[in-house]
């Protein structure tokens, strides 16, 4: 399942959820939205991913538990726009 992982610090990750352990959230084929470097606002970036698919920035990624504030299925973001 493709999910959106949001951090309290503003970084957002989108990718295939694998599992959550004490180490963190394990994901595959991950796109990263860093607001300090992004050319699009986060919501526009998410809309683009929904329309065109995930452009992979990292093949495998572990997001530390302390950074993973919220996990939501990507399709829920699309449903909010309908």
C-alpha positions, 0 to 999 in steps of 0.5 A: 500500500502506498502511504504518506508519512508526515513529520512534525518538522514538515518533511513528507515521504510517500512510498510503499509501506513495509512495516513499522518497528521500534526502529521506525517505518520501513518503506520502499520506492519513496518520494521525499518532500522537503519544504526547504528545497521543494519547488511545489507546496506539499499539497500540489506535490501530493496531487502531482503524485496522485496524477502521475505516480511516485518519482522515487528518491530512495529505493529503501528508507527507514524513517525513525519512529520519532520523526513519523508523526502520521501515516495515511494511505495516499488515496485518502489525500485524493479522496479529500479533493473529490 
